[in-house]
Amino acid sequence: MEKYAWKATIKEGCLEEYIKRHDEIWPEMKEMLNEAGIVNYTIWNTELELFGYYECTKGVEYASKVQSESAVNKKWDEYMKDVMVMELDPVTHAQPLLKKVFEFE
């Protein structure tokens, strides 16, 4: 199973709203994540920084493809842009993959 990690920034004063929106994540967004093979998805924050991690049962390439072709994912990105800043890969339209430098299993 491939692993994926990303980072972003929360806009000043928007952490509570960011959390609220994820507490109320749309059912169709969950369906898209399932279709993409994304599991064990977790997001952490420290002050204004976000760090996300998930595992891809069908591979990172497949997960990125499903997300980039998903209308609901585009709608979610639009919905979230007033509370966060996220650099997107221009090819995959997903968060740029962070390079793994250490793993302990």
RAGIWO-V494615 format. One record per run of one state. SS is the DSSP state (hx for helix, st for strand, lp for the rest). FROM is the first residue (numbers start at 1). TO is the last residue. Records with the same first field share a line. If there is no record, write none. Layout:
# RAGIWO-V494615
SS = FROM-TO / FROM-TO
This chain:
# RAGIWO-V494615
lp = 1-1 / 11-14 / 24-26 / 36-37 / 47-48 / 57-59 / 70-70 / 81-83 / 86-87 / 89-94 / 96-105
st = 2-10 / 38-46 / 49-56 / 84-85 / 88-88 / 95-95
hx = 15-23 / 27-35 / 60-69 / 71-80
